[in-house]
Amino acid sequence: METLALSNSSRGGSSGHRTNISGGFGIIHHIDIHQFIEKLSYDSTNEAKCNANELLKIISNILTSAIELVRGDSNTQKVPMHASETIISSDISHLINWICCQMTCEATRGENLGEILPMIFQKLSSYQWTTQVLLVLAAFSLHYGEFWYICRAPSDGGNALSTCLLKGLISLKKKLWSEKNMKTAITTLNNVVHDLLELVTSLVGLYKLHEQHRVKHVPGLESFGEIPTWSCETIIAILVTGNYFARLVNADDKFAESELENLVASVSHLKSTVLQKVEGCKRRIAQMEEYQKYAKKVEAPVDIVDFLKSLLAAKASSRDPIVTGPNNTPVKLESFRKKKGLLIISGLEISADDAATLKRIHDHLKHSQTEKETHYEFVWIPILDAKPPNNSEALFKSLMPWAFKVDPRKMNVLAPKYIETEWGFRRETMVVVLDSHGWVENLNFMHMVRIWGTFVFQETWKDPFNWVQLVITPTVPREKLVVIKTAYTLFYGGTAAMKSDIAPEIPHLSMVHIKDTKGFFIRLRSCLISRLEAVKINPGKINPLIDPIVCEMCEAYKACHIGGFAILTKGPDLQKQHISLFDAASTLANDLKRVKELVDKDKGIDLAEAFKKKEPGVQELSGRKHFYVPHYHGLGDLCCPDDSWKVSYDLSFTCCHSGSDQGGARQAKSSTDANAK
């Protein structure tokens, strides 16, 4: 085993040469550190030879003692120079001594530190980043700690270096402290060393947090990705500091105050940045652990009362009522025992349509439920934005006076996060159905309420249904539908479908413009999610993405997002025949012109067939490989119908087999691959 103490020869070299350090500490800002990051070749065998925790303890012991010696603390204990013999392997000891030589000897030989940096990083490349930092700081600590210990600590003969070297160091000490500017420089540099020790300790702590939590999803811990960059910057800072100190204590060398100023500023900035990030990571991890404990309690209810208390109450022992009844009087959560709950979750700006729909459901249940039935109670949980409107309290009191209300100012601060994370709340009104045991029966009930209204409890929504009729009928004035006498009707909407071109008249075709595009889109999305929910719980366990009705609505959903849509229907019951989409390159008028040409050319062609035979170039959706599925709780279980590859669907994601949206497919695949990692 090798000792950490440096030999006499390790400090050799001519003292008459000056170094060229490329502008002092500015080397950190001018060198491309990415070249070192990219060349990392981690070797676990080499890493195993270095006990990072023990090495940090040794470094901290040496540097802390040296710093106190410089500050003049007479109570500082001597640092045993042989402390590492039973810990540091010979390979590591040789590497530390070699780095120390490069850092100090080259300074006195006139070498450029910038030129030897690649060689040092190459030697370190098989170790993880924080281990590299520790090895370089260990080299500096030997140089710095040994010098000041011999200068200031009393000699005990056996552990001191040669009498000649000791006398030389004492002589140098007198010269350093006899000159005011030298004394100031030494004191300033000593503070830099203190900052470097703090910086490295924080960086190692950050890496330990990374190792502990890298398999967990902790939002906001992107600081882990900065570890390689900060490690490289810290290594260079240590090397520059050691190089500067070697020149400073060289009796024939002069120091540059500007270099020292840059060194102080840069190390201080780097230290404060890392410390701030470490503290931020610790806070977020603590918040994550608190949330996990909270979520575990929420998800293990005894009954609905226990669930509501765990979800909403700020403290288990709190007696401050957080729920008020329809008459604005405080209500105890115990009053919900043995009942079912319909939790209405929204912002303060709930749409008038949704509020009216929920009111109709409430009134219907109030008059239809018998005493023997398990009653549903409507509980509104408003989720406030970071900056709620000034009239938020007035809105809270005025909205949905018929429902029980949870005071957002009194409920548990983790409740909104749970609702957003576990239930997928995205500021759109949602209704969660709870059974009397506090278990979630349905997270997508609001979508079904929009489609089926008061019939939602009759389970007719499980049966196959005409989605075009369900979506379009409420969004188009009744008088426009009753006058339609043609066999076919084309419903269209969206900006891209409303270009100024005049569409030709086509026999047996009526055209209806859907002006309430937003209402159409909301109902379409609700109908699609309702169908997904129905197929998902089907006893046959059919893959929802194979269901033809789901495929049709996915086509229409995508058309809405791209810019414009046209849905061709047949008969008074609006049976869907064809869906077209439009963007900047295609318009409804051009589409219809091509259909008119086909009809004029072939008088016997069916209109639906003519729409399908439009000449190439018109973007259209057909087949079952084009999926554009909205955010929907539970979509993570769905598979592409053509293979077993799992897809994470979201608002902008498409199936991996989609031919018309390769960019979206790549995005979805990238997201899934990232999750797998």
C-alpha positions as CSV (number, residue, x, y, z in Angstrom):
1,M,0.0,0.0,0.0
2,E,1.1,3.6,-0.7
3,T,0.9,6.5,1.8
4,L,-0.8,9.7,1.0
5,A,2.3,11.7,2.0
6,L,4.3,13.0,-1.0
7,S,8.0,12.3,-1.3
8,N,10.6,15.0,-1.6
9,S,11.1,14.4,-5.3
10,S,7.4,14.9,-6.1
11,R,7.8,18.6,-5.6
12,G,11.0,18.9,-7.6
13,G,11.6,21.1,-10.6
14,S,13.2,24.4,-11.4
15,S,12.0,27.4,-9.5
16,G,13.1,29.9,-12.0
17,H,10.4,29.3,-14.7
18,R,7.0,30.9,-14.8
19,T,3.9,29.1,-16.1
20,N,1.7,30.1,-18.9
21,I,-1.8,29.3,-17.7
22,S,-3.9,30.7,-20.5
23,G,-5.3,33.6,-18.6
24,G,-5.4,32.1,-15.1
25,F,-8.8,30.7,-14.0
26,G,-10.3,31.8,-17.3
27,I,-9.3,28.4,-18.6
28,I,-12.5,27.0,-17.1
29,H,-14.6,29.2,-19.3
30,H,-12.6,28.8,-22.5
31,I,-12.1,25.1,-22.6
32,D,-14.7,22.7,-24.1
33,I,-15.5,20.4,-21.3
34,H,-17.9,18.3,-23.4
35,Q,-14.8,16.7,-25.0
36,F,-14.1,15.2,-21.6
37,I,-17.7,14.2,-20.8
38,E,-18.0,12.3,-24.1
39,K,-14.9,10.3,-23.4
40,L,-16.0,8.8,-20.1
41,S,-15.3,5.0,-20.2
42,Y,-16.5,3.8,-16.8
43,D,-14.9,0.7,-15.5
44,S,-16.5,-0.8,-12.4
45,T,-13.3,-2.8,-11.6
46,N,-11.3,0.4,-11.3
47,E,-14.1,2.1,-9.4
48,A,-14.2,-0.7,-6.9
49,K,-10.6,0.0,-5.9
50,C,-11.5,3.4,-4.6
51,N,-13.7,3.8,-1.5
52,A,-15.2,7.2,-2.2
53,N,-16.7,7.6,1.3
54,E,-13.4,6.9,3.1
55,L,-11.5,9.0,0.6
56,L,-13.8,12.0,1.3
57,K,-13.3,11.6,5.0
58,I,-9.5,11.7,4.6
59,I,-9.6,14.7,2.3
60,S,-12.0,16.5,4.7
61,N,-9.7,15.7,7.6
62,I,-6.6,17.0,5.8
63,L,-8.1,20.1,4.3
64,T,-10.1,21.1,7.4
65,S,-6.9,20.9,9.5
66,A,-4.9,22.8,6.9
67,I,-7.5,25.6,6.6
68,E,-7.5,26.0,10.4
69,L,-3.7,26.1,10.5
70,V,-3.7,29.0,7.9
71,R,-6.4,30.8,9.9
72,G,-4.1,30.5,13.0
73,D,-6.2,28.1,15.2
74,S,-3.6,26.9,17.7
75,N,-5.9,24.1,18.8
76,T,-5.7,22.3,15.5
77,Q,-4.6,18.8,15.8
78,K,-1.8,17.4,13.7
79,V,-2.9,15.4,10.6
80,P,-1.3,11.9,10.6
81,M,0.3,11.7,7.1
82,H,0.1,7.9,7.1
83,A,-3.6,7.7,7.7
84,S,-4.4,6.2,4.3
85,E,-2.1,3.2,4.5
86,T,-4.9,0.8,5.4
87,I,-7.5,2.3,3.1
88,I,-6.0,3.5,-0.1
89,S,-4.8,0.9,-2.6
90,S,-1.4,1.3,-4.3
91,D,-3.1,2.0,-7.7
92,I,-5.2,4.8,-6.3
93,S,-2.3,6.2,-4.3
94,H,0.0,6.2,-7.4
95,L,-2.8,8.0,-9.4
96,I,-3.2,10.6,-6.7
97,N,0.5,11.3,-6.6
98,W,0.7,11.5,-10.4
99,I,-2.1,14.1,-10.5
100,C,-0.4,16.1,-7.7
101,C,2.8,16.1,-9.7
102,Q,1.0,17.3,-12.9
103,M,-0.8,20.0,-10.9
104,T,2.3,21.3,-8.9
105,C,5.5,20.3,-10.7
106,E,4.3,21.6,-14.1
107,A,3.5,24.9,-12.5
108,T,7.2,25.4,-11.6
109,R,8.4,24.1,-14.9
110,G,6.6,26.6,-17.0
111,E,4.1,24.0,-18.4
112,N,0.6,25.1,-19.6
113,L,-2.1,23.6,-17.4
114,G,-4.5,23.7,-20.4
115,E,-2.2,21.3,-22.3
116,I,-2.1,18.6,-19.7
117,L,-5.9,18.7,-18.9
118,P,-6.8,16.1,-21.6
119,M,-4.1,13.7,-20.2
120,I,-5.5,14.1,-16.6
121,F,-9.1,13.5,-17.7
122,Q,-7.9,10.5,-19.8
123,K,-6.4,9.0,-16.7
124,L,-9.6,9.6,-14.7
125,S,-12.0,8.5,-17.4
126,S,-12.7,5.0,-16.0
127,Y,-14.1,6.4,-12.8
128,Q,-17.5,7.8,-12.1
129,W,-17.7,11.6,-12.1
130,T,-17.7,12.3,-8.4
131,T,-14.9,9.8,-7.8
132,Q,-12.8,11.7,-10.4
133,V,-13.4,14.9,-8.4
134,L,-12.4,13.2,-5.2
135,L,-9.2,11.9,-6.7
136,V,-8.2,15.3,-7.9
137,L,-9.1,16.9,-4.6
138,A,-7.1,14.2,-2.8
139,A,-4.0,15.2,-4.9
140,F,-4.5,18.8,-4.0
141,S,-5.1,18.1,-0.3
142,L,-1.7,16.3,-0.1
143,H,0.0,19.3,-1.6
144,Y,-1.8,21.9,0.4
145,G,-2.2,20.0,3.7
146,E,1.4,18.8,3.9
147,F,2.8,22.2,3.2
148,W,0.8,24.0,5.9
149,Y,1.2,21.2,8.4
150,I,5.0,21.3,8.2
151,C,4.9,25.2,8.2
152,R,2.7,25.5,11.3
153,A,2.4,22.3,13.2
154,P,5.2,21.5,15.7
155,S,7.6,18.8,14.6
156,D,7.6,15.5,16.4
157,G,10.7,14.3,14.6
158,G,9.6,10.9,13.5
159,N,6.8,12.0,11.1
160,A,8.4,15.2,9.8
161,L,10.2,15.4,6.5
162,S,14.0,16.1,6.3
163,T,15.5,18.8,8.4
164,C,16.6,20.6,5.3
165,L,13.1,20.7,3.8
166,L,11.7,21.7,7.1
167,K,14.1,24.6,7.5
168,G,13.4,25.7,3.9
169,L,9.6,25.7,4.5
170,I,10.0,27.7,7.7
171,S,12.1,30.2,5.9
172,L,9.6,30.5,3.2
173,K,6.8,30.9,5.7
174,K,8.6,33.9,7.2
175,K,8.9,35.6,3.8
176,L,5.2,34.9,2.9
177,W,3.9,36.4,6.1
178,S,6.2,39.3,6.1
179,E,4.8,40.7,2.9
180,K,1.3,42.2,3.3
181,N,0.1,41.4,-0.2
182,M,1.3,37.8,0.0
183,K,-0.5,37.4,3.4
184,T,-3.7,38.6,1.8
185,A,-3.3,36.3,-1.2
186,I,-2.7,33.3,1.1
187,T,-5.8,34.1,3.2
188,T,-7.9,34.6,0.1
189,L,-6.7,31.3,-1.4
190,N,-7.4,29.5,1.9
191,N,-11.0,30.7,1.6
192,V,-11.1,29.3,-1.9
193,V,-9.9,25.9,-0.6
194,H,-12.7,26.0,2.0
195,D,-15.2,26.7,-0.8
196,L,-13.8,23.8,-2.9
197,L,-14.2,21.4,0.0
198,E,-17.8,22.5,0.5
199,L,-18.4,22.3,-3.3
200,V,-17.0,18.7,-3.6
201,T,-18.9,17.5,-0.5
202,S,-22.2,18.9,-2.0
203,L,-21.5,17.4,-5.4
204,V,-20.8,13.9,-3.8
205,G,-24.1,14.4,-1.8
206,L,-26.0,15.2,-5.0
207,Y,-24.6,12.0,-6.6
208,K,-25.7,9.9,-3.6
209,L,-29.2,11.4,-4.0
210,H,-29.1,10.4,-7.6
211,E,-28.2,6.8,-6.8
212,Q,-30.9,6.6,-4.2
213,H,-33.7,8.1,-6.3
214,R,-32.8,7.4,-10.0
215,V,-35.3,4.6,-10.2
216,K,-38.1,6.8,-8.9
217,H,-39.9,9.5,-10.7
218,V,-39.2,12.8,-8.8
219,P,-40.3,15.8,-10.9
220,G,-37.8,18.6,-10.8
221,L,-34.7,16.6,-10.3
222,E,-33.2,17.5,-13.6
223,S,-30.1,18.7,-11.7
224,F,-28.9,15.1,-11.8
225,G,-28.1,15.6,-15.4
226,E,-25.7,18.4,-14.6
227,I,-23.4,16.2,-12.5
228,P,-21.0,15.5,-15.4
229,T,-20.7,19.2,-16.3
230,W,-20.3,20.4,-12.7
231,S,-17.7,17.6,-12.0
232,C,-15.6,18.7,-14.9
233,E,-15.7,22.3,-13.9
234,T,-14.8,21.4,-10.3
235,I,-11.9,19.2,-11.4
236,I,-10.5,22.1,-13.5
237,A,-11.1,24.5,-10.6
238,I,-9.1,22.3,-8.2
239,L,-6.3,21.9,-10.7
240,V,-6.1,25.6,-11.3
241,T,-6.1,26.3,-7.5
242,G,-3.3,23.8,-7.0
243,N,-1.4,25.2,-9.9
244,Y,-1.8,28.7,-8.5
245,F,-0.8,27.7,-5.0
246,A,2.4,26.0,-6.3
247,R,3.4,29.2,-8.1
248,L,2.4,31.3,-5.1
249,V,4.7,29.5,-2.6
250,N,7.6,29.4,-5.2
251,A,10.0,32.0,-3.7
252,D,11.1,33.3,-7.1
253,D,7.6,33.3,-8.7
254,K,5.1,36.2,-8.6
255,F,1.4,35.9,-8.5
256,A,-1.3,37.7,-10.5
257,E,-4.0,39.3,-8.4
258,S,-6.5,39.2,-11.3
259,E,-6.1,35.4,-11.5
260,L,-6.9,35.1,-7.9
261,E,-10.0,37.4,-8.2
262,N,-11.3,35.3,-11.1
263,L,-10.6,32.1,-9.1
264,V,-12.5,33.4,-6.1
265,A,-15.5,34.5,-8.2
266,S,-15.7,31.4,-10.3
267,V,-15.4,28.9,-7.4
268,S,-17.9,30.8,-5.3
269,H,-20.4,30.9,-8.1
270,L,-20.0,27.2,-8.9
271,K,-20.3,26.3,-5.2
272,S,-23.5,28.4,-4.7
273,T,-25.1,26.9,-7.8
274,V,-24.4,23.3,-6.7
275,L,-25.5,24.0,-3.1
276,Q,-28.7,25.6,-4.3
277,K,-29.5,22.6,-6.5
278,V,-28.7,20.1,-3.8
279,E,-31.0,21.9,-1.3
280,G,-33.7,22.1,-4.0
281,C,-33.3,18.3,-4.7
282,K,-33.6,17.5,-1.0
283,R,-36.7,19.6,-0.7
284,R,-38.3,17.9,-3.7
285,I,-37.4,14.5,-2.4
286,A,-38.8,15.3,1.0
287,Q,-42.0,16.4,-0.7
288,M,-42.1,13.3,-2.8
289,E,-41.7,11.1,0.3
290,E,-44.4,13.0,2.1
291,Y,-46.7,12.7,-0.9
292,Q,-46.1,8.9,-1.2
293,K,-47.0,8.5,2.5
294,Y,-50.1,10.6,1.9
295,A,-51.1,8.6,-1.2
296,K,-50.6,5.3,0.5
297,K,-53.0,6.3,3.2
298,V,-55.6,7.6,0.7
299,E,-55.5,4.4,-1.3
300,A,-56.2,2.2,1.7
301,P,-59.6,3.4,2.9
302,V,-61.9,1.6,5.3
303,D,-65.0,3.3,4.0
304,I,-66.0,6.4,2.2
305,V,-65.6,8.6,5.3
306,D,-62.1,7.3,5.9
307,F,-61.3,8.0,2.2
308,L,-62.6,11.6,2.3
309,K,-60.8,12.3,5.5
310,S,-57.5,10.9,4.2
311,L,-57.9,12.8,0.9
312,L,-59.2,16.1,2.1
313,A,-58.5,16.7,5.8
314,A,-55.3,18.7,6.4
315,K,-54.8,16.9,9.8
316,A,-56.3,13.7,11.0
317,S,-57.2,15.2,14.3
318,S,-58.5,18.5,12.8
319,R,-62.1,19.3,13.8
320,D,-62.3,22.4,11.6
321,P,-65.1,21.5,9.1
322,I,-63.9,21.6,5.5
323,V,-67.3,20.8,3.9
324,T,-70.4,22.9,3.7
325,G,-73.8,21.7,2.7
326,P,-76.3,23.1,0.2
327,N,-77.6,25.5,2.9
328,N,-74.0,26.8,3.5
329,T,-73.8,25.1,7.0
330,P,-70.8,23.1,8.1
331,V,-71.1,19.4,7.5
332,K,-69.2,16.6,9.2
333,L,-67.6,14.0,6.9
334,E,-69.3,11.3,9.0
335,S,-72.6,12.2,7.3
336,F,-71.4,10.5,4.1
337,R,-71.2,7.1,5.8
338,K,-72.9,4.2,3.8
339,K,-73.4,6.5,0.9
340,K,-71.9,6.8,-2.6
341,G,-70.1,9.8,-3.7
342,L,-70.0,11.8,-7.0
343,L,-66.9,14.0,-6.6
344,I,-67.1,17.0,-9.0
345,I,-63.6,18.2,-9.6
346,S,-63.1,21.5,-11.5
347,G,-61.6,24.9,-11.4
348,L,-63.7,27.9,-10.3
349,E,-64.6,28.6,-13.9
350,I,-66.7,25.5,-14.5
351,S,-68.7,25.8,-17.8
352,A,-72.3,26.6,-17.6
353,D,-73.2,23.6,-19.7
354,D,-71.4,21.2,-17.4
355,A,-73.0,22.8,-14.3
356,A,-76.4,22.6,-15.8
357,T,-75.9,19.0,-16.8
358,L,-74.8,18.0,-13.3
359,K,-77.8,19.9,-11.8
360,R,-80.2,17.8,-13.9
361,I,-78.5,14.6,-12.8
362,H,-78.7,15.8,-9.2
363,D,-82.4,16.7,-9.4
364,H,-83.1,13.4,-11.2
365,L,-81.5,11.3,-8.5
366,K,-83.1,13.4,-5.7
367,H,-86.6,12.5,-7.0
368,S,-85.9,9.0,-8.1
369,Q,-83.8,7.5,-5.3
370,T,-85.8,5.5,-2.7
371,E,-85.0,5.2,1.0
372,K,-83.8,1.7,0.5
373,E,-81.3,2.6,-2.2
374,T,-77.7,3.7,-1.5
375,H,-77.8,7.4,-2.1
376,Y,-75.4,9.4,-4.2
377,E,-74.1,12.7,-2.7
378,F,-72.6,15.4,-5.0
379,V,-69.4,16.8,-3.5
380,W,-67.6,19.7,-5.3
381,I,-63.8,19.8,-4.9
382,P,-62.6,23.0,-6.5
383,I,-58.9,23.0,-7.6
384,L,-57.6,26.6,-7.4
385,D,-54.9,27.9,-9.8
386,A,-51.7,29.3,-8.5
387,K,-53.2,32.8,-8.7
388,P,-57.0,32.5,-8.2
389,P,-59.2,35.4,-9.5
390,N,-59.9,38.2,-7.1
391,N,-63.6,37.2,-6.9
392,S,-62.7,33.5,-6.1
393,E,-64.6,33.5,-2.8
394,A,-67.8,34.9,-4.4
395,L,-67.5,32.4,-7.2
396,F,-67.1,29.6,-4.7
397,K,-70.3,30.5,-3.0
398,S,-72.4,31.2,-6.1
399,L,-71.5,28.1,-8.2
400,M,-73.5,24.8,-7.7
401,P,-75.4,25.8,-4.6
402,W,-77.2,22.4,-4.6
403,A,-73.9,20.5,-4.0
404,F,-71.8,19.9,-0.9
405,K,-68.6,22.0,-1.2
406,V,-65.1,21.5,0.0
407,D,-63.3,24.7,1.1
408,P,-60.1,24.7,-1.1
409,R,-58.4,26.9,1.5
410,K,-58.9,24.3,4.3
411,M,-58.3,21.0,2.5
412,N,-55.0,19.1,2.5
413,V,-52.4,20.9,0.3
414,L,-51.5,17.5,-1.2
415,A,-55.1,16.7,-2.4
416,P,-54.8,18.7,-5.7
417,K,-51.5,16.9,-6.5
418,Y,-53.1,13.6,-5.9
419,I,-56.1,14.4,-8.0
420,E,-53.9,15.7,-10.8
421,T,-51.4,12.8,-10.6
422,E,-53.5,9.8,-9.9
423,W,-56.8,10.8,-11.5
424,G,-55.5,12.8,-14.4
425,F,-57.3,16.0,-13.7
426,R,-56.4,18.6,-16.4
427,R,-58.6,21.6,-15.5
428,E,-61.5,20.1,-17.4
429,T,-64.4,19.2,-15.2
430,M,-64.4,15.6,-14.1
431,V,-66.6,13.5,-12.0
432,V,-65.2,10.6,-9.9
433,V,-67.7,7.9,-8.7
434,L,-67.0,6.4,-5.2
435,D,-68.7,3.4,-3.7
436,S,-69.6,3.3,0.0
437,H,-66.3,1.7,0.8
438,G,-64.3,4.6,-0.6
439,W,-63.1,2.8,-3.7
440,V,-63.2,4.5,-7.1
441,E,-65.7,3.0,-9.5
442,N,-65.3,5.4,-12.4
443,L,-62.9,8.3,-13.2
444,N,-64.6,9.3,-16.5
445,F,-68.1,9.7,-15.4
446,M,-68.4,13.3,-16.6
447,H,-67.9,12.2,-20.2
448,M,-70.8,9.7,-19.9
449,V,-73.0,12.3,-18.2
450,R,-72.5,14.7,-21.1
451,I,-73.5,12.0,-23.6
452,W,-76.3,10.2,-21.8
453,G,-77.6,12.8,-19.3
454,T,-80.1,11.3,-16.8
455,F,-80.0,7.9,-18.5
456,V,-76.4,7.4,-17.4
457,F,-77.4,5.2,-14.5
458,Q,-79.4,2.8,-16.7
459,E,-76.2,1.2,-18.2
460,T,-77.5,1.7,-21.8
461,W,-74.2,3.4,-22.5
462,K,-72.6,-0.1,-22.6
463,D,-74.5,-1.0,-25.7
464,P,-73.3,-0.1,-29.2
465,F,-74.4,3.3,-30.2
466,N,-74.5,5.7,-33.1
467,W,-71.8,8.2,-32.0
468,V,-72.5,10.6,-34.9
469,Q,-76.0,11.1,-33.7
470,L,-75.0,11.4,-30.1
471,V,-72.3,14.0,-30.9
472,I,-73.9,16.1,-33.6
473,T,-77.6,16.3,-32.7
474,P,-77.1,18.5,-29.5
475,T,-74.6,20.8,-31.4
476,V,-76.8,21.5,-34.4
477,P,-80.1,23.5,-34.2
478,R,-83.1,21.1,-34.5
479,E,-84.6,23.1,-37.3
480,K,-81.7,22.5,-39.5
481,L,-82.0,18.7,-39.1
482,V,-85.7,18.3,-39.6
483,V,-85.7,20.0,-43.0
484,I,-83.1,17.6,-44.5
485,K,-84.7,15.5,-47.1
486,T,-81.7,14.2,-49.0
487,A,-80.2,10.7,-48.7
488,Y,-76.8,12.0,-47.6
489,T,-75.8,14.8,-45.2
490,L,-72.3,16.3,-44.9
491,F,-71.5,17.9,-41.5
492,Y,-68.4,20.1,-41.6
493,G,-66.5,22.5,-39.3
494,G,-63.1,23.8,-38.4
495,T,-61.0,26.6,-39.8
496,A,-59.4,24.6,-42.7
497,A,-62.9,23.5,-43.9
498,M,-64.1,27.1,-44.1
499,K,-61.9,28.5,-46.9
500,S,-63.5,31.1,-49.2
501,D,-63.9,28.7,-52.1
502,I,-67.5,28.1,-53.2
503,A,-68.4,24.4,-53.0
504,P,-70.4,22.9,-55.9
505,E,-73.9,21.5,-55.5
506,I,-74.0,17.7,-55.5
507,P,-77.2,15.8,-56.0
508,H,-78.7,14.0,-53.0
509,L,-76.4,15.8,-50.6
510,S,-77.2,18.4,-47.9
511,M,-74.5,20.3,-46.1
512,V,-74.7,21.4,-42.5
513,H,-72.1,23.7,-41.0
514,I,-71.3,22.9,-37.3
515,K,-70.7,26.4,-35.9
516,D,-70.2,25.3,-32.3
517,T,-66.9,23.6,-33.1
518,K,-65.9,23.6,-29.4
519,G,-69.1,22.0,-28.3
520,F,-68.8,19.4,-31.0
521,F,-65.2,18.6,-30.0
522,I,-66.1,18.3,-26.3
523,R,-68.9,15.9,-27.0
524,L,-66.8,13.9,-29.4
525,R,-64.1,13.5,-26.8
526,S,-66.6,12.6,-24.2
527,C,-68.3,10.1,-26.5
528,L,-64.9,8.6,-27.4
529,I,-63.8,8.2,-23.8
530,S,-67.3,6.7,-22.9
531,R,-66.9,4.1,-25.6
532,L,-63.3,3.3,-24.5
533,E,-64.7,2.9,-20.9
534,A,-67.5,0.7,-22.1
535,V,-65.2,-1.6,-24.2
536,K,-62.6,-1.7,-21.5
537,I,-65.0,-3.2,-18.9
538,N,-66.6,-5.5,-21.5
539,P,-66.6,-9.1,-20.3
540,G,-65.0,-10.1,-23.6
541,K,-62.0,-7.9,-22.8
542,I,-61.7,-6.7,-26.4
543,N,-58.8,-4.4,-27.2
544,P,-60.5,-1.0,-27.4
545,L,-58.3,0.0,-30.3
546,I,-59.8,-2.8,-32.4
547,D,-63.4,-1.7,-31.8
548,P,-64.7,-0.2,-35.0
549,I,-66.7,2.6,-33.3
550,V,-63.5,3.7,-31.4
551,C,-61.6,3.8,-34.7
552,E,-64.2,6.0,-36.3
553,M,-64.2,8.5,-33.5
554,C,-60.4,8.5,-33.4
555,E,-60.5,9.5,-37.0
556,A,-62.9,12.4,-36.3
557,Y,-60.9,13.4,-33.2
558,K,-57.7,13.7,-35.3
559,A,-59.5,15.6,-38.0
560,C,-60.6,18.2,-35.4
561,H,-57.0,18.6,-34.2
562,I,-55.5,19.0,-37.7
563,G,-57.8,21.9,-38.7
564,G,-61.0,20.9,-40.4
565,F,-63.4,17.9,-40.7
566,A,-66.2,16.7,-42.8
567,I,-68.4,13.7,-41.8
568,L,-70.6,12.2,-44.5
569,T,-73.8,10.5,-43.1
570,K,-76.7,8.6,-44.6
571,G,-80.3,8.6,-43.7
572,P,-82.2,10.4,-40.9
573,D,-80.4,8.4,-38.2
574,L,-77.1,9.8,-39.5
575,Q,-75.2,6.6,-40.2
576,K,-71.5,7.5,-40.7
577,Q,-70.2,6.8,-44.2
578,H,-66.9,8.7,-44.5
579,I,-64.6,11.1,-42.6
580,S,-62.3,13.7,-44.3
581,L,-59.8,16.0,-42.7
582,F,-58.4,19.3,-44.1
583,D,-55.3,21.3,-43.4
584,A,-53.5,24.2,-45.2
585,A,-53.0,22.0,-48.3
586,S,-56.6,20.9,-48.8
587,T,-60.0,22.5,-48.5
588,L,-63.6,21.3,-48.4
589,A,-64.4,23.1,-51.6
590,N,-61.6,21.3,-53.5
591,D,-62.7,18.0,-51.9
592,L,-66.2,18.5,-53.1
593,K,-65.1,19.5,-56.6
594,R,-63.4,16.1,-57.0
595,V,-66.4,14.3,-55.7
596,K,-68.7,16.2,-58.2
597,E,-66.4,15.2,-61.1
598,L,-66.7,11.5,-60.1
599,V,-70.5,11.8,-59.8
600,D,-70.8,13.5,-63.2
601,K,-68.5,10.9,-64.8
602,D,-70.2,7.9,-63.4
603,K,-73.9,8.6,-62.9
604,G,-74.5,5.3,-61.1
605,I,-71.8,5.7,-58.5
606,D,-72.9,5.8,-54.9
607,L,-72.1,9.1,-53.2
608,A,-70.3,7.4,-50.3
609,E,-68.2,5.5,-52.8
610,A,-67.4,8.7,-54.6
611,F,-66.0,10.3,-51.4
612,K,-63.8,7.3,-50.9
613,K,-62.5,7.4,-54.5
614,K,-61.3,10.9,-54.4
615,E,-58.1,11.3,-56.4
616,P,-54.8,10.9,-54.5
617,G,-53.4,14.0,-52.7
618,V,-56.4,14.5,-50.5
619,Q,-55.6,13.7,-46.9
620,E,-58.2,11.3,-45.5
621,L,-58.4,8.9,-42.6
622,S,-59.5,5.3,-43.2
623,G,-58.7,1.9,-41.8
624,R,-57.9,1.0,-38.2
625,K,-54.2,2.0,-38.1
626,H,-54.7,5.7,-37.5
627,F,-55.2,6.4,-33.8
628,Y,-55.3,9.8,-32.2
629,V,-56.5,9.2,-28.7
630,P,-57.2,11.9,-26.1
631,H,-55.8,11.8,-22.5
632,Y,-57.7,9.0,-20.9
633,H,-57.0,7.3,-17.5
634,G,-56.0,3.8,-18.2
635,L,-54.7,4.1,-21.7
636,G,-51.3,2.9,-20.5
637,D,-52.7,-0.7,-20.7
638,L,-53.7,-0.5,-24.4
639,C,-51.7,-2.2,-27.1
640,C,-51.4,-1.3,-30.7
641,P,-53.9,-3.7,-32.5
642,D,-51.2,-4.8,-35.0
643,D,-48.6,-6.0,-32.5
644,S,-47.9,-6.2,-28.8
645,W,-45.9,-3.0,-28.5
646,K,-47.2,-0.8,-25.8
647,V,-48.0,2.8,-26.6
648,S,-48.3,5.7,-24.2
649,Y,-51.2,7.7,-25.8
650,D,-51.8,11.3,-25.1
651,L,-53.3,14.3,-26.9
652,S,-50.7,14.5,-29.6
653,F,-49.6,10.8,-29.8
654,T,-50.5,8.5,-32.6
655,C,-50.1,4.8,-33.2
656,C,-46.7,3.5,-34.3
657,H,-48.2,2.3,-37.6
658,S,-49.7,5.6,-38.6
659,G,-48.6,6.4,-42.1
660,S,-49.8,10.0,-42.1
661,D,-48.2,11.1,-38.8
662,Q,-44.7,9.7,-38.7
663,G,-43.6,12.6,-36.5
664,G,-46.2,11.9,-33.9
665,A,-45.4,8.2,-34.1
666,R,-41.8,8.8,-33.4
667,Q,-42.7,11.1,-30.5
668,A,-44.9,8.4,-29.0
669,K,-42.1,5.8,-29.4
670,S,-39.6,8.1,-27.9
671,S,-41.8,8.7,-24.9
672,T,-42.3,4.9,-24.4
673,D,-38.6,4.2,-24.8
674,A,-37.8,6.8,-22.3
675,N,-40.2,5.4,-19.8
676,A,-38.8,1.9,-20.3
677,K,-35.3,3.2,-19.4
